Amino acid sequence: MSAKFDNKRLFHSTGKIWPEWFTILDEFPEQNVYVGLLVKYLVDEYGLSNNWAWIIALEYVRQGGSRRTFS
């Protein structure tokens, strides 16, 4: 999880904590994705701001994602 944004701050701003967001992104149907696609998904499906969507997607990638190839 990101040291800059702990679970408390993330939950306050998005309504979910890191493990919940990572589970959501793990369940994203496409396996070969680019970060922008994950950001769009988070904005469109969960109503996140672009800033929070980028923070979450980039941290997901930084942590290795789950079985994903990032282009």
Stockholm file with secondary structure:
# STOCKHOLM 1.0

chainA/1-71         MSAKFDNKRLFHSTGKIWPEWFTILDEFPEQNVYVGLLVKYLVDEYGLSNNWAWIIALEYVRQGGSRRTFS
#=GR chainA/1-71 SS CCSSSCHHHHHHHHSSCHHHHHHHHHTCSCSEECHHHHHHHHHHHHCCCHHHHHHHHHHHHHTTCSSCEEC
#=GC SS_cons        CCSSSCHHHHHHHHSSCHHHHHHHHHTCSCSEECHHHHHHHHHHHHCCCHHHHHHHHHHHHHTTCSSCEEC
//
